[in-house]
Amino acid sequence: MQTTERLTEELIAEACRDEVGLWLVIAKVRDDLLVQEPEGVKATTFEVIRRMLESGRAEAGYYSPDGSGIARWRMPISEVLSKIAAEWTRLEREPDIGEVVVFVAPSPPA
């Protein structure tokens, strides 16, 4: 069985190549970590996201309305996690492809 640490590293590596949607993190928690109970899936998903963001090698954001790319959320990690939790709750179901948040490599310093 995979560990949370290893899954986090895999998702960070993927975010450096392409965007990683919340739906994928959820699916990986369920399939790779074998977490099945809904509250456990949610808690473990947030643990993985927190680790990704704390690493400094992934950033959260969402698609820009004008289609110009990912608008990164420039806020503390605790606020990112709160925002994701609020959006997930508002959906009243698990997020699907293209919903709530995506994770990408950090933008280069300006």
TAJO-V96489 format. One record per helix or strand of 2 or more residues. SS is the DSSP state (H for helix, E for strand). FROM is the first residue (numbers start at 1). TO is the last residue. If there is no record, write none. Layout:
ss=SS from=FROM to=TO
ss=SS from=FROM to=TO
//
This chain:
ss=H from=4 to=17
ss=E from=20 to=21
ss=H from=22 to=32
ss=H from=38 to=54
ss=E from=59 to=63
ss=E from=70 to=72
ss=H from=77 to=91
ss=E from=102 to=104
//
